[in-house]
Amino acid sequence: MARNLLKNPCGEEQMEFWELTENGGSEWQVQEMPGDCGHSFADDGITQYFATSFELCLKRQVVDLVSEGYSLEDLDTQPAVTVEDWYCGRTDCGCTYQLTVCLLDENQELLQKFEPDSVTLDPDSDDCSWRQVTHTFSEYGEGLRFISFEHGGQDTRFWDGWFGVRVTGSAIRVEL
């Protein structure tokens, strides 16, 4: 399997490597699995997650593929790019989750975007345990040089603290 190009995907280094594009409410926080009113995670190797608050919290990484060692020739063959993310809600408060991943050229202009509809989880009617979202990009044209990965959300009850969506296990993999 190709290596994960995202740094600090599970919060082991707190907020290191992430640009906080929205940091509302009580702001982003890293917490230990499973956390208050939380759910256990299928992979015992993942012990932390990022928690959102009562106002929108979004964080982003932009991966420079050339800096990561990919040649222009390899990138121009349009290799498959697979992204994944894991999210869940709490058992006591609803939340929303959103994800936007963009393939970008050398000027950071858009080649292709994956932006699924935002998800609202309600513990009164949904199973709010960990869910995976995954997508593979293909046929996006030549010129791929950067990948922007942004995700986050908030709670639906506007409670002070970290009652919003939880995210972990994020990944970007280029299949060469």
N, C-alpha and C positions, 0 to 999 in steps of 0.2 A: 504494500500500500504506500502511496506517495506520502511524504511528510506533511504535517500540518504547518501552514505558513503563518497562522495567527500566533502571536506571542501572548502568553498569559491567558489562555482560553478559559480557565476555571477559577481565576482569582488568587492563585498561589502567591502572586506578587502584588496583592491588593489591586490598585488601579493602574499600575505600571504598564506602559505601551498603549493605553487606551486614551483617545481624545474624548473628553466628556462634552458632547455637542449639546446636550440638555441635561441639567443637573438640578431638577426642581424638587420641591418639597423638602424632605429631610436628606436629600441627595443620595447618590449611589452608596451602597455599602456591601462589603464582602462578608458572607456568613458561612458558618460550618453546616454541613449536611447532617441531618435533614432540616434543622432549624425549627423555630416555633411553628406549630401547626403545619409542619412540612411533610414531605414525602421522601422516602428513601430512593436512592438512585441505583440503577441496574449495575453500574460499573463501580466496584469498590475502590478503584483507583482515583475516582473523582470525589473529593471530600469537601469542596467548597463551591459556592455559587455567588453570583452578583445579584443583589436585591434592589428593586426599585421602590419608589416612594409614592406620595399622594399627588404629585405633579409629574409631568413627563420627564423621564430619565432616558436619555439615549447616549450610547457610546459607540465610537468608531475607530477602526484601524484601516489605514491605507497601506497595502502591501506593494512594494516596489519589486516587481518580478526580476528585473535585471540585477538589482542589488542582491537578490536571493540566489543568483547564480544561473538564471535561465538565459540562454542565448536568444538573440533576436530571431534567428533562423528557426529555432525550436518553437518560439512563441507564435511565429507566423504560420506554423502548420495547424493552428487552431486546436491545440490540445484540449481535451475535455477538462473542464474546471468544475469540481464538485464542492459545494458548500453545505455545511450542516450546522444546526443549532439545536439546543435542547432548552425547553422552557416549561414552567409549571406555575400553578397558583398555590395559595394557602387554602387550608380547609375552613378558614373563618372569614375570608374577604375575597371579593371578586377582583379581577385584574384584566388589563389589556396587554397584548404583546404585538410587537411589530418588528419586521426585518426588511432591510433593503440592501441588496448586494449589487454592485455595479462593476462591470468590466470597462476599463478605461484605456485610452490610447496614450501616447507619449505626452500629449498636452492635457491629460486627464479629462478628455472629452469622452462622452458616453458611447460605447460600442453596443452594449446589451445590459438590461437590468432585470433583476428578479426581485419583485416586490409583491409578495402575496398579500391578500386582504388581512388587515389586522384581526386578531383573534381576541374575543372576550370570553373569559372563563368565569363562571358563577358556581361557587361551591354548593349552592342549593340545588343546582340542576345538572352540573357537569362533573366528570371525573377530572379533578385538577392536578392529577399526578403528572410526572415528567412526560413530555411529548417531544418527538423529534420532527424537525422540518429539514428536508434535504432537497437539493436541486442540482442538476448537472447542466452546465452551459455547453452548447456546441454551435457550430456554424455561425459564429459571431463576426467573422471577417478577420483580415490580417490587422496587425498593429497593437495587439494586447500588450500592455506594459505595466498596468497597475490594476489592483482590485480593491474596491472600497467595500467594507463590511460594517454595517451599522444596525444595531438592534437595541431593544429596550421596551419600555412601556410605563405603566403606572397602575395604582389600585383604582377601583371604581367607587369606593366609599369615602375617599379623601380623609383617611385616618392618618394622624401624625405617626411617623415612624416608617417602617419598611414592610408594608402590607401589599405591595405591588408584585408584578410578575418577577419570577426568578429565572436567570439564564446561566447556562454553563455548557461546557463541552463544545464550544464553537470551533469550527474548522473550515479551512480553505485548502483544497488539495488540487494540484495540477498534475494530470496523468500524462506523462511522457513515456 
